Amino acid sequence: MKDGKLQEGGRRVIRKEIRFTGAVQGVGFRYRAQYAANGCGVTGWVRNEWDGSVCMEAQGTEGQINEMLKLIHAGSYISIDRLEYHEIPVEEDERGFHVRY
């Protein structure tokens, strides 16, 4: 399937590149994201960017990714002013979610 793969149960797996701006560095954002992603079954990675934003690639169903984003947003000290995203190709056989440095 070109624009995603089917997960067990027929749900489509997608991958999104997401950029967060606001109070997102120095507040435990990346570790909160890793915890939320692992809890929701989302794979991918997260890293701080030179401009103060945080970039993430998240892969899972739309529901899994949305639930992960809700958990991140609910984190203490994290204040997301803007979130930009777009779908990108799925990474086959990706395992886990990690913090990139």
Secondary structure, 3 states (H helix, E strand, C coil): CCCCEECCCCCEEEEEEEEEEEECCCCCHHHHHHHHHHHHCCEEEEEECCCCCEEEEEEEEHHHHHHHHHHHHCCCCCEEEEEEEEEECCCCCCCCEEECC
